[in-house]
Amino acid sequence: QVQLVESGGGLVQAGGSLRLSCTASGRTFSTYHMAWFRQAPGQEREFVAAHSSSGSRTSYADSVKDRFSISRDNAKNTVYLQMNSLKPEDTAVYYCAADYGSLWRNQQAPVKYEYWGQGTQVTVSS
């Protein structure tokens, strides 16, 4: 079993930055592909970014490419999402997710991830 705890959300003005953190406990963190998803009110959960367990691959949604950056520190069992140039449409609850031991494929699909955090709210004001 894995527990994921997100932090770092908050209220920020458009154009600002936030860094989200997700700390995992339980099984070996370095064996997981990690990802961030988000869900705005009345909308489906959508993929934001993913980072492979090996650290050699990343994937981003087109809507955040060149603005967001995902990274991980296996020594701290933590994955980060650096969000720059934030826009009001980035407002959502952001979720951390873990995919244990699978091939790096279709990482944008929520069904790939066995474990989820409780979410952290990000609000971007215009």
A tleap script that builds the chain and sets N, CA, C and O, in Angstrom:
source leaprc.protein.ff14SB
mol = sequence {
  NGLN VAL GLN LEU VAL GLU SER GLY GLY GLY
  LEU VAL GLN ALA GLY GLY SER LEU ARG LEU
  SER CYS THR ALA SER GLY ARG THR PHE SER
  THR TYR HIE MET ALA TRP PHE ARG GLN ALA
  PRO GLY GLN GLU ARG GLU PHE VAL ALA ALA
  HIE SER SER SER GLY SER ARG THR SER TYR
  ALA ASP SER VAL LYS ASP ARG PHE SER ILE
  SER ARG ASP ASN ALA LYS ASN THR VAL TYR
  LEU GLN MET ASN SER LEU LYS PRO GLU ASP
  THR ALA VAL TYR TYR CYS ALA ALA ASP TYR
  GLY SER LEU TRP ARG ASN GLN GLN ALA PRO
  VAL LYS TYR GLU TYR TRP GLY GLN GLY THR
  GLN VAL THR VAL SER CSER
}
set mol.1.N position { 0.842 -1.199 0.000 }
set mol.1.CA position { 0.000 0.000 0.000 }
set mol.1.C position { 0.877 1.248 0.000 }
set mol.1.O position { 1.936 1.282 0.625 }
set mol.2.N position { 0.418 2.260 -0.706 }
set mol.2.CA position { 1.148 3.517 -0.813 }
set mol.2.C position { 0.229 4.650 -0.403 }
set mol.2.O position { -0.937 4.691 -0.795 }
set mol.3.N position { 0.752 5.553 0.375 }
set mol.3.CA position { 0.023 6.766 0.719 }
set mol.3.C position { 0.704 7.953 0.061 }
set mol.3.O position { 1.924 8.103 0.123 }
set mol.4.N position { -0.097 8.784 -0.565 }
set mol.4.CA position { 0.411 9.977 -1.253 }
set mol.4.C position { -0.210 11.207 -0.608 }
set mol.4.O position { -1.423 11.270 -0.409 }
set mol.5.N position { 0.627 12.178 -0.285 }
set mol.5.CA position { 0.156 13.403 0.343 }
set mol.5.C position { 0.673 14.597 -0.433 }
set mol.5.O position { 1.880 14.819 -0.522 }
set mol.6.N position { -0.255 15.370 -0.998 }
set mol.6.CA position { 0.105 16.564 -1.752 }
set mol.6.C position { 0.153 17.780 -0.839 }
set mol.6.O position { -0.500 17.819 0.204 }
set mol.7.N position { 0.928 18.757 -1.243 }
set mol.7.CA position { 0.987 20.049 -0.558 }
set mol.7.C position { 1.446 21.100 -1.546 }
set mol.7.O position { 1.927 20.786 -2.634 }
set mol.8.N position { 1.289 22.360 -1.148 }
set mol.8.CA position { 1.792 23.453 -1.959 }
set mol.8.C position { 0.753 24.222 -2.733 }
set mol.8.O position { 1.076 25.224 -3.370 }
set mol.9.N position { -0.492 23.776 -2.695 }
set mol.9.CA position { -1.524 24.510 -3.396 }
set mol.9.C position { -1.830 25.836 -2.719 }
set mol.9.O position { -1.346 26.114 -1.622 }
set mol.10.N position { -2.639 26.647 -3.385 }
set mol.10.CA position { -3.009 27.937 -2.806 }
set mol.10.C position { -3.604 28.856 -3.846 }
set mol.10.O position { -3.976 28.436 -4.942 }
set mol.11.N position { -3.683 30.128 -3.477 }
set mol.11.CA position { -4.238 31.167 -4.334 }
set mol.11.C position { -3.084 31.997 -4.887 }
set mol.11.O position { -2.212 32.440 -4.138 }
set mol.12.N position { -3.084 32.202 -6.194 }
set mol.12.CA position { -2.022 32.961 -6.838 }
set mol.12.C position { -2.625 33.792 -7.962 }
set mol.12.O position { -3.634 33.405 -8.551 }
set mol.13.N position { -2.019 34.916 -8.256 }
set mol.13.CA position { -2.494 35.745 -9.362 }
set mol.13.C position { -1.999 35.180 -10.692 }
set mol.13.O position { -0.982 34.490 -10.757 }
set mol.14.N position { -2.735 35.489 -11.732 }
set mol.14.CA position { -2.330 35.076 -13.072 }
set mol.14.C position { -0.913 35.562 -13.364 }
set mol.14.O position { -0.552 36.697 -13.053 }
set mol.15.N position { -0.115 34.676 -13.970 }
set mol.15.CA position { 1.280 34.986 -14.238 }
set mol.15.C position { 2.226 34.538 -13.143 }
set mol.15.O position { 3.443 34.535 -13.327 }
set mol.16.N position { 1.672 34.163 -12.013 }
set mol.16.CA position { 2.491 33.742 -10.882 }
set mol.16.C position { 2.910 32.287 -10.973 }
set mol.16.O position { 2.654 31.603 -11.963 }
set mol.17.N position { 3.570 31.829 -9.898 }
set mol.17.CA position { 4.111 30.470 -9.849 }
set mol.17.C position { 3.742 29.789 -8.547 }
set mol.17.O position { 3.536 30.434 -7.519 }
set mol.18.N position { 3.665 28.473 -8.614 }
set mol.18.CA position { 3.495 27.629 -7.433 }
set mol.18.C position { 4.288 26.350 -7.650 }
set mol.18.O position { 4.494 25.926 -8.787 }
set mol.19.N position { 4.728 25.741 -6.567 }
set mol.19.CA position { 5.339 24.424 -6.653 }
set mol.19.C position { 4.568 23.457 -5.767 }
set mol.19.O position { 4.462 23.646 -4.555 }
set mol.20.N position { 4.039 22.431 -6.390 }
set mol.20.CA position { 3.344 21.380 -5.660 }
set mol.20.C position { 4.320 20.266 -5.311 }
set mol.20.O position { 5.255 19.980 -6.058 }
set mol.21.N position { 4.086 19.653 -4.176 }
set mol.21.CA position { 4.880 18.508 -3.742 }
set mol.21.C position { 3.956 17.340 -3.434 }
set mol.21.O position { 2.817 17.529 -3.006 }
set mol.22.N position { 4.451 16.149 -3.653 }
set mol.22.CA position { 3.713 14.937 -3.306 }
set mol.22.C position { 4.708 13.965 -2.682 }
set mol.22.O position { 5.659 13.527 -3.330 }
set mol.23.N position { 4.476 13.640 -1.432 }
set mol.23.CA position { 5.364 12.736 -0.719 }
set mol.23.C position { 4.685 11.384 -0.539 }
set mol.23.O position { 3.526 11.299 -0.135 }
set mol.24.N position { 5.434 10.335 -0.849 }
set mol.24.CA position { 4.895 8.977 -0.792 }
set mol.24.C position { 5.466 8.213 0.383 }
set mol.24.O position { 6.621 8.405 0.765 }
set mol.25.N position { 4.659 7.357 0.944 }
set mol.25.CA position { 5.119 6.441 1.976 }
set mol.25.C position { 4.659 5.043 1.582 }
set mol.25.O position { 3.706 4.876 0.821 }
set mol.26.N position { 5.338 4.069 2.103 }
set mol.26.CA position { 4.958 2.706 1.773 }
set mol.26.C position { 6.042 2.016 0.968 }
set mol.26.O position { 7.201 1.981 1.383 }
set mol.27.N position { 5.672 1.463 -0.187 }
set mol.27.CA position { 6.594 0.690 -0.980 }
set mol.27.C position { 7.631 1.569 -1.680 }
set mol.27.O position { 7.549 2.796 -1.618 }
set mol.28.N position { 8.576 0.964 -2.325 }
set mol.28.CA position { 9.730 1.656 -2.879 }
set mol.28.C position { 9.317 2.695 -3.911 }
set mol.28.O position { 8.804 2.359 -4.978 }
set mol.29.N position { 9.545 3.942 -3.582 }
set mol.29.CA position { 9.113 5.060 -4.415 }
set mol.29.C position { 9.755 5.006 -5.783 }
set mol.29.O position { 9.108 5.338 -6.776 }
set mol.30.N position { 11.000 4.600 -5.865 }
set mol.30.CA position { 11.730 4.659 -7.131 }
set mol.30.C position { 11.191 3.687 -8.177 }
set mol.30.O position { 11.571 3.775 -9.345 }
set mol.31.N position { 10.331 2.781 -7.791 }
set mol.31.CA position { 9.767 1.824 -8.748 }
set mol.31.C position { 8.475 2.316 -9.390 }
set mol.31.O position { 7.906 1.637 -10.244 }
set mol.32.N position { 8.013 3.495 -8.982 }
set mol.32.CA position { 6.747 4.028 -9.496 }
set mol.32.C position { 6.961 5.055 -10.585 }
set mol.32.O position { 7.843 5.908 -10.486 }
set mol.33.N position { 6.152 4.971 -11.622 }
set mol.33.CA position { 5.940 6.139 -12.474 }
set mol.33.C position { 4.999 7.060 -11.691 }
set mol.33.O position { 4.017 6.606 -11.103 }
set mol.34.N position { 5.309 8.340 -11.693 }
set mol.34.CA position { 4.501 9.307 -10.954 }
set mol.34.C position { 3.865 10.304 -11.907 }
set mol.34.O position { 4.406 10.596 -12.974 }
set mol.35.N position { 2.720 10.818 -11.512 }
set mol.35.CA position { 2.027 11.764 -12.381 }
set mol.35.C position { 1.220 12.758 -11.563 }
set mol.35.O position { 0.929 12.547 -10.386 }
set mol.36.N position { 0.872 13.845 -12.229 }
set mol.36.CA position { -0.060 14.833 -11.711 }
set mol.36.C position { -1.256 14.908 -12.655 }
set mol.36.O position { -1.113 14.946 -13.877 }
set mol.37.N position { -2.421 14.928 -12.054 }
set mol.37.CA position { -3.673 15.154 -12.754 }
set mol.37.C position { -4.361 16.348 -12.100 }
set mol.37.O position { -3.977 16.783 -11.014 }
set mol.38.N position { -5.375 16.867 -12.769 }
set mol.38.CA position { -6.160 17.946 -12.164 }
set mol.38.C position { -7.622 17.802 -12.563 }
set mol.38.O position { -7.963 17.201 -13.582 }
set mol.39.N position { -8.465 18.374 -11.721 }
set mol.39.CA position { -9.899 18.315 -11.985 }
set mol.39.C position { -10.542 19.627 -11.562 }
set mol.39.O position { -10.485 20.018 -10.397 }
set mol.40.N position { -11.148 20.290 -12.523 }
set mol.40.CA position { -11.875 21.518 -12.259 }
set mol.40.C position { -13.343 21.181 -12.001 }
set mol.40.O position { -13.804 20.117 -12.416 }
set mol.41.N position { -14.081 22.051 -11.332 }
set mol.41.CA position { -15.494 21.765 -11.042 }
set mol.41.C position { -16.283 21.472 -12.309 }
set mol.41.O position { -16.208 22.218 -13.285 }
set mol.42.N position { -17.035 20.389 -12.285 }
set mol.42.CA position { -17.876 20.029 -13.411 }
set mol.42.C position { -17.145 19.430 -14.590 }
set mol.42.O position { -17.746 19.180 -15.635 }
set mol.43.N position { -15.849 19.197 -14.433 }
set mol.43.CA position { -15.058 18.643 -15.534 }
set mol.43.C position { -14.437 17.313 -15.127 }
set mol.43.O position { -14.332 16.992 -13.943 }
set mol.44.N position { -14.029 16.549 -16.134 }
set mol.44.CA position { -13.369 15.282 -15.866 }
set mol.44.C position { -11.927 15.518 -15.413 }
set mol.44.O position { -11.330 16.561 -15.679 }
set mol.45.N position { -11.397 14.521 -14.728 }
set mol.45.CA position { -10.001 14.590 -14.332 }
set mol.45.C position { -9.129 14.520 -15.582 }
set mol.45.O position { -9.344 13.687 -16.462 }
set mol.46.N position { -8.136 15.414 -15.641 }
set mol.46.CA position { -7.292 15.450 -16.830 }
set mol.46.C position { -5.823 15.332 -16.455 }
set mol.46.O position { -5.392 15.772 -15.390 }
set mol.47.N position { -5.081 14.735 -17.349 }
set mol.47.CA position { -3.653 14.532 -17.181 }
set mol.47.C position { -2.916 15.861 -17.272 }
set mol.47.O position { -3.262 16.723 -18.080 }
set mol.48.N position { -1.893 16.016 -16.430 }
set mol.48.CA position { -1.055 17.210 -16.464 }
set mol.48.C position { 0.374 16.849 -16.863 }
set mol.48.O position { 0.901 17.382 -17.840 }
set mol.49.N position { 1.004 15.941 -16.107 }
set mol.49.CA position { 2.393 15.587 -16.364 }
set mol.49.C position { 2.717 14.248 -15.707 }
set mol.49.O position { 2.085 13.852 -14.728 }
set mol.50.N position { 3.715 13.559 -16.262 }
set mol.50.CA position { 4.153 12.282 -15.697 }
set mol.50.C position { 5.665 12.187 -15.747 }
set mol.50.O position { 6.320 12.802 -16.588 }
set mol.51.N position { 6.203 11.399 -14.821 }
set mol.51.CA position { 7.649 11.216 -14.715 }
set mol.51.C position { 7.912 9.731 -14.524 }
set mol.51.O position { 7.328 9.108 -13.637 }
set mol.52.N position { 8.781 9.159 -15.342 }
set mol.52.CA position { 9.036 7.725 -15.261 }
set mol.52.C position { 9.809 7.364 -14.001 }
set mol.52.O position { 10.479 8.200 -13.395 }
set mol.53.N position { 9.696 6.094 -13.626 }
set mol.53.CA position { 10.402 5.618 -12.435 }
set mol.53.C position { 11.907 5.717 -12.600 }
set mol.53.O position { 12.630 5.985 -11.641 }
set mol.54.N position { 12.380 5.498 -13.826 }
set mol.54.CA position { 13.813 5.550 -14.096 }
set mol.54.C position { 14.355 6.963 -14.122 }
set mol.54.O position { 15.562 7.181 -14.015 }
set mol.55.N position { 13.452 7.921 -14.266 }
set mol.55.CA position { 13.860 9.309 -14.304 }
set mol.55.C position { 14.240 9.808 -15.676 }
set mol.55.O position { 14.597 10.976 -15.828 }
set mol.56.N position { 14.172 8.942 -16.694 }
set mol.56.CA position { 14.641 9.342 -18.014 }
set mol.56.C position { 13.541 9.887 -18.917 }
set mol.56.O position { 13.832 10.442 -19.977 }
set mol.57.N position { 12.291 9.737 -18.514 }
set mol.57.CA position { 11.195 10.159 -19.383 }
set mol.57.C position { 10.194 11.029 -18.646 }
set mol.57.O position { 9.889 10.811 -17.473 }
set mol.58.N position { 9.693 12.017 -19.363 }
set mol.58.CA position { 8.602 12.842 -18.866 }
set mol.58.C position { 7.578 13.016 -19.977 }
set mol.58.O position { 7.873 12.836 -21.159 }
set mol.59.N position { 6.378 13.370 -19.566 }
set mol.59.CA position { 5.298 13.609 -20.515 }
set mol.59.C position { 4.450 14.738 -19.972 }
set mol.59.O position { 4.224 14.837 -18.766 }
set mol.60.N position { 3.973 15.603 -20.883 }
set mol.60.CA position { 3.182 16.754 -20.475 }
set mol.60.C position { 1.941 16.887 -21.352 }
set mol.60.O position { 1.954 16.537 -22.533 }
set mol.61.N position { 0.871 17.398 -20.751 }
set mol.61.CA position { -0.276 17.807 -21.542 }
set mol.61.C position { 0.102 19.035 -22.359 }
set mol.61.O position { 0.899 19.861 -21.915 }
set mol.62.N position { -0.466 19.151 -23.540 }
set mol.62.CA position { -0.148 20.287 -24.400 }
set mol.62.C position { -0.470 21.615 -23.716 }
set mol.62.O position { 0.209 22.615 -23.948 }
set mol.63.N position { -1.492 21.624 -22.886 }
set mol.63.CA position { -1.942 22.866 -22.259 }
set mol.63.C position { -0.949 23.408 -21.231 }
set mol.63.O position { -1.029 24.578 -20.857 }
set mol.64.N position { -0.015 22.574 -20.769 }
set mol.64.CA position { 0.917 23.021 -19.735 }
set mol.64.C position { 2.371 22.968 -20.194 }
set mol.64.O position { 3.272 23.435 -19.497 }
set mol.65.N position { 2.585 22.394 -21.370 }
set mol.65.CA position { 3.947 22.271 -21.876 }
set mol.65.C position { 4.591 23.650 -21.934 }
set mol.65.O position { 3.945 24.623 -22.324 }
set mol.66.N position { 5.842 23.737 -21.556 }
set mol.66.CA position { 6.633 24.977 -21.535 }
set mol.66.C position { 6.292 25.895 -20.363 }
set mol.66.O position { 6.936 26.927 -20.179 }
set mol.67.N position { 5.283 25.528 -19.570 }
set mol.67.CA position { 4.966 26.315 -18.361 }
set mol.67.C position { 5.171 25.506 -17.086 }
set mol.67.O position { 5.580 26.055 -16.063 }
set mol.68.N position { 4.892 24.217 -17.139 }
set mol.68.CA position { 4.992 23.348 -15.974 }
set mol.68.C position { 6.184 22.410 -16.142 }
set mol.68.O position { 6.591 22.086 -17.258 }
set mol.69.N position { 6.733 21.982 -15.002 }
set mol.69.CA position { 7.856 21.046 -15.023 }
set mol.69.C position { 7.690 20.038 -13.890 }
set mol.69.O position { 7.475 20.413 -12.738 }
set mol.70.N position { 7.793 18.754 -14.233 }
set mol.70.CA position { 7.693 17.702 -13.230 }
set mol.70.C position { 9.092 17.179 -12.927 }
set mol.70.O position { 9.915 17.009 -13.826 }
set mol.71.N position { 9.345 16.928 -11.655 }
set mol.71.CA position { 10.629 16.379 -11.241 }
set mol.71.C position { 10.406 15.482 -10.027 }
set mol.71.O position { 9.339 15.495 -9.414 }
set mol.72.N position { 11.439 14.701 -9.695 }
set mol.72.CA position { 11.305 13.828 -8.543 }
set mol.72.C position { 12.623 13.727 -7.803 }
set mol.72.O position { 13.696 13.871 -8.388 }
set mol.73.N position { 12.525 13.477 -6.512 }
set mol.73.CA position { 13.679 13.247 -5.662 }
set mol.73.C position { 13.433 11.929 -4.949 }
set mol.73.O position { 12.696 11.878 -3.964 }
set mol.74.N position { 14.048 10.864 -5.445 }
set mol.74.CA position { 13.779 9.543 -4.877 }
set mol.74.C position { 14.299 9.422 -3.440 }
set mol.74.O position { 13.765 8.646 -2.648 }
set mol.75.N position { 15.316 10.171 -3.117 }
set mol.75.CA position { 15.840 10.131 -1.752 }
set mol.75.C position { 14.828 10.686 -0.748 }
set mol.75.O position { 14.844 10.323 0.429 }
set mol.76.N position { 13.955 11.564 -1.224 }
set mol.76.CA position { 12.943 12.168 -0.361 }
set mol.76.C position { 11.551 11.593 -0.622 }
set mol.76.O position { 10.572 12.039 -0.024 }
set mol.77.N position { 11.462 10.607 -1.510 }
set mol.77.CA position { 10.166 10.001 -1.858 }
set mol.77.C position { 9.154 11.057 -2.293 }
set mol.77.O position { 7.979 10.996 -1.931 }
set mol.78.N position { 9.625 12.014 -3.065 }
set mol.78.CA position { 8.787 13.165 -3.407 }
set mol.78.C position { 8.845 13.465 -4.897 }
set mol.78.O position { 9.901 13.391 -5.526 }
set mol.79.N position { 7.688 13.804 -5.442 }
set mol.79.CA position { 7.584 14.303 -6.803 }
set mol.79.C position { 7.052 15.731 -6.734 }
set mol.79.O position { 6.221 16.065 -5.890 }
set mol.80.N position { 7.550 16.558 -7.640 }
set mol.80.CA position { 7.210 17.979 -7.640 }
set mol.80.C position { 6.546 18.376 -8.957 }
set mol.80.O position { 6.749 17.742 -9.992 }
set mol.81.N position { 5.758 19.428 -8.891 }
set mol.81.CA position { 5.228 20.053 -10.092 }
set mol.81.C position { 5.451 21.541 -9.959 }
set mol.81.O position { 4.774 22.218 -9.186 }
set mol.82.N position { 6.409 22.047 -10.721 }
set mol.82.CA position { 6.673 23.483 -10.758 }
set mol.82.C position { 5.767 24.102 -11.802 }
set mol.82.O position { 5.813 23.727 -12.973 }
set mol.83.N position { 4.950 25.042 -11.382 }
set mol.83.CA position { 3.970 25.658 -12.277 }
set mol.83.C position { 4.283 27.138 -12.415 }
set mol.83.O position { 4.223 27.885 -11.439 }
set mol.84.N position { 4.613 27.557 -13.616 }
set mol.84.CA position { 4.937 28.946 -13.915 }
set mol.84.C position { 3.908 29.533 -14.881 }
set mol.84.O position { 3.160 28.802 -15.530 }
set mol.85.N position { 3.884 30.845 -14.963 }
set mol.85.CA position { 2.977 31.546 -15.887 }
set mol.85.C position { 1.550 31.015 -15.752 }
set mol.85.O position { 0.894 30.706 -16.746 }
set mol.86.N position { 1.091 30.917 -14.533 }
set mol.86.CA position { -0.223 30.343 -14.280 }
set mol.86.C position { -1.333 31.185 -14.875 }
set mol.86.O position { -1.257 32.413 -14.926 }
set mol.87.N position { -2.371 30.486 -15.324 }
set mol.87.CA position { -3.524 31.111 -15.947 }
set mol.87.C position { -4.782 30.751 -15.142 }
set mol.87.O position { -4.796 29.736 -14.446 }
set mol.88.N position { -5.827 31.565 -15.231 }
set mol.88.CA position { -7.070 31.223 -14.518 }
set mol.88.C position { -7.590 29.836 -14.879 }
set mol.88.O position { -8.188 29.167 -14.036 }
set mol.89.N position { -7.377 29.395 -16.105 }
set mol.89.CA position { -7.845 28.065 -16.514 }
set mol.89.C position { -7.044 26.924 -15.901 }
set mol.89.O position { -7.402 25.758 -16.074 }
set mol.90.N position { -5.972 27.238 -15.189 }
set mol.90.CA position { -5.237 26.219 -14.443 }
set mol.90.C position { -5.883 25.927 -13.086 }
set mol.90.O position { -5.466 25.009 -12.381 }
set mol.91.N position { -6.892 26.705 -12.731 }
set mol.91.CA position { -7.587 26.495 -11.461 }
set mol.91.C position { -8.232 25.119 -11.412 }
set mol.91.O position { -9.022 24.758 -12.285 }
set mol.92.N position { -7.887 24.354 -10.381 }
set mol.92.CA position { -8.388 22.979 -10.253 }
set mol.92.C position { -7.862 22.390 -8.950 }
set mol.92.O position { -7.016 22.974 -8.273 }
set mol.93.N position { -8.389 21.216 -8.621 }
set mol.93.CA position { -7.761 20.391 -7.599 }
set mol.93.C position { -6.723 19.531 -8.298 }
set mol.93.O position { -7.026 18.858 -9.283 }
set mol.94.N position { -5.510 19.553 -7.793 }
set mol.94.CA position { -4.404 18.807 -8.383 }
set mol.94.C position { -4.143 17.554 -7.561 }
set mol.94.O position { -4.022 17.602 -6.337 }
set mol.95.N position { -4.060 16.428 -8.269 }
set mol.95.CA position { -3.875 15.126 -7.640 }
set mol.95.C position { -2.546 14.512 -8.078 }
set mol.95.O position { -2.143 14.603 -9.238 }
set mol.96.N position { -1.903 13.902 -7.137 }
set mol.96.CA position { -0.709 13.105 -7.387 }
set mol.96.C position { -1.151 11.650 -7.547 }
set mol.96.O position { -2.078 11.196 -6.877 }
set mol.97.N position { -0.468 10.919 -8.454 }
set mol.97.CA position { -0.835 9.527 -8.682 }
set mol.97.C position { 0.415 8.683 -8.913 }
set mol.97.O position { 1.430 9.174 -9.406 }
set mol.98.N position { 0.321 7.397 -8.546 }
set mol.98.CA position { 1.451 6.474 -8.667 }
set mol.98.C position { 1.044 5.234 -9.450 }
set mol.98.O position { -0.015 4.647 -9.228 }
set mol.99.N position { 1.921 4.859 -10.371 }
set mol.99.CA position { 1.746 3.687 -11.236 }
set mol.99.C position { 2.895 2.730 -10.938 }
set mol.99.O position { 4.053 3.027 -11.231 }
set mol.100.N position { 2.569 1.589 -10.357 }
set mol.100.CA position { 3.620 0.690 -9.887 }
set mol.100.C position { 4.006 -0.345 -10.925 }
set mol.100.O position { 3.184 -1.152 -11.357 }
set mol.101.N position { 5.278 -0.309 -11.320 }
set mol.101.CA position { 5.889 -1.425 -12.011 }
set mol.101.C position { 5.407 -1.761 -13.401 }
set mol.101.O position { 5.633 -2.873 -13.878 }
set mol.102.N position { 4.740 -0.817 -14.071 }
set mol.102.CA position { 4.257 -1.137 -15.413 }
set mol.102.C position { 5.177 -0.533 -16.470 }
set mol.102.O position { 6.091 0.229 -16.155 }
set mol.103.N position { 4.924 -0.884 -17.720 }
set mol.103.CA position { 5.647 -0.267 -18.817 }
set mol.103.C position { 5.272 1.217 -18.924 }
set mol.103.O position { 4.162 1.627 -18.585 }
set mol.104.N position { 6.230 1.993 -19.403 }
set mol.104.CA position { 5.972 3.426 -19.643 }
set mol.104.C position { 5.179 3.525 -20.940 }
set mol.104.O position { 5.750 3.537 -22.030 }
set mol.105.N position { 3.873 3.595 -20.812 }
set mol.105.CA position { 2.978 3.619 -21.967 }
set mol.105.C position { 1.628 4.144 -21.516 }
set mol.105.O position { 1.139 3.789 -20.444 }
set mol.106.N position { 1.032 4.990 -22.339 }
set mol.106.CA position { -0.302 5.533 -22.040 }
set mol.106.C position { -0.358 6.169 -20.656 }
set mol.106.O position { -1.337 5.999 -19.929 }
set mol.107.N position { 0.675 6.891 -20.299 }
set mol.107.CA position { 0.725 7.459 -18.963 }
set mol.107.C position { -0.288 8.582 -18.759 }
set mol.107.O position { -0.450 9.060 -17.636 }
set mol.108.N position { -0.963 9.008 -19.802 }
set mol.108.CA position { -1.983 10.037 -19.658 }
set mol.108.C position { -3.314 9.465 -19.182 }
set mol.108.O position { -4.238 10.220 -18.881 }
set mol.109.N position { -3.421 8.160 -19.113 }
set mol.109.CA position { -4.683 7.514 -18.736 }
set mol.109.C position { -4.771 7.324 -17.232 }
set mol.109.O position { -3.902 6.680 -16.645 }
set mol.110.N position { -5.806 7.871 -16.593 }
set mol.110.CA position { -5.957 7.705 -15.141 }
set mol.110.C position { -5.986 6.245 -14.700 }
set mol.110.O position { -5.557 5.931 -13.590 }
set mol.111.N position { -6.481 5.354 -15.545 }
set mol.111.CA position { -6.598 3.957 -15.134 }
set mol.111.C position { -5.248 3.288 -14.921 }
set mol.111.O position { -5.180 2.206 -14.338 }
set mol.112.N position { -4.177 3.916 -15.385 }
set mol.112.CA position { -2.849 3.351 -15.206 }
set mol.112.C position { -2.386 3.418 -13.757 }
set mol.112.O position { -1.476 2.690 -13.362 }
set mol.113.N position { -3.002 4.281 -12.968 }
set mol.113.CA position { -2.480 4.620 -11.648 }
set mol.113.C position { -3.286 3.950 -10.546 }
set mol.113.O position { -4.507 4.081 -10.463 }
set mol.114.N position { -2.556 3.227 -9.706 }
set mol.114.CA position { -3.198 2.460 -8.637 }
set mol.114.C position { -3.444 3.295 -7.383 }
set mol.114.O position { -4.358 3.011 -6.609 }
set mol.115.N position { -2.633 4.313 -7.192 }
set mol.115.CA position { -2.701 5.081 -5.945 }
set mol.115.C position { -2.851 6.564 -6.246 }
set mol.115.O position { -2.262 7.096 -7.187 }
set mol.116.N position { -3.661 7.213 -5.415 }
set mol.116.CA position { -3.967 8.633 -5.595 }
set mol.116.C position { -3.887 9.358 -4.256 }
set mol.116.O position { -4.192 8.802 -3.201 }
set mol.117.N position { -3.468 10.610 -4.336 }
set mol.117.CA position { -3.509 11.464 -3.161 }
set mol.117.C position { -4.886 12.087 -3.000 }
set mol.117.O position { -5.793 11.841 -3.794 }
set mol.118.N position { -5.025 12.895 -1.959 }
set mol.118.CA position { -6.320 13.495 -1.648 }
set mol.118.C position { -6.559 14.788 -2.418 }
set mol.118.O position { -7.686 15.283 -2.458 }
set mol.119.N position { -5.524 15.335 -3.022 }
set mol.119.CA position { -5.657 16.530 -3.828 }
set mol.119.C position { -5.303 17.800 -3.078 }
set mol.119.O position { -5.423 17.875 -1.855 }
set mol.120.N position { -4.865 18.792 -3.830 }
set mol.120.CA position { -4.581 20.114 -3.280 }
set mol.120.C position { -5.144 21.157 -4.235 }
set mol.120.O position { -4.984 21.055 -5.452 }
set mol.121.N position { -5.807 22.161 -3.668 }
set mol.121.CA position { -6.495 23.162 -4.484 }
set mol.121.C position { -5.512 24.210 -4.987 }
set mol.121.O position { -4.707 24.748 -4.227 }
set mol.122.N position { -5.596 24.485 -6.277 }
set mol.122.CA position { -4.851 25.594 -6.888 }
set mol.122.C position { -5.874 26.544 -7.500 }
set mol.122.O position { -6.689 26.143 -8.331 }
set mol.123.N position { -5.824 27.797 -7.085 }
set mol.123.CA position { -6.729 28.808 -7.603 }
set mol.123.C position { -5.919 29.954 -8.178 }
set mol.123.O position { -5.078 30.537 -7.494 }
set mol.124.N position { -6.178 30.275 -9.445 }
set mol.124.CA position { -5.462 31.350 -10.125 }
set mol.124.C position { -6.454 32.464 -10.414 }
set mol.124.O position { -7.425 32.271 -11.145 }
set mol.125.N position { -6.205 33.617 -9.843 }
set mol.125.CA position { -7.106 34.749 -10.030 }
set mol.125.C position { -6.648 35.599 -11.211 }
set mol.125.O position { -5.457 35.702 -11.504 }
set mol.126.N position { -7.628 36.205 -11.878 }
set mol.126.CA position { -7.303 37.019 -13.056 }
set mol.126.C position { -7.056 38.460 -12.681 }
set mol.126.O position { -6.770 39.284 -13.550 }
savepdb mol mol.pdb
quit
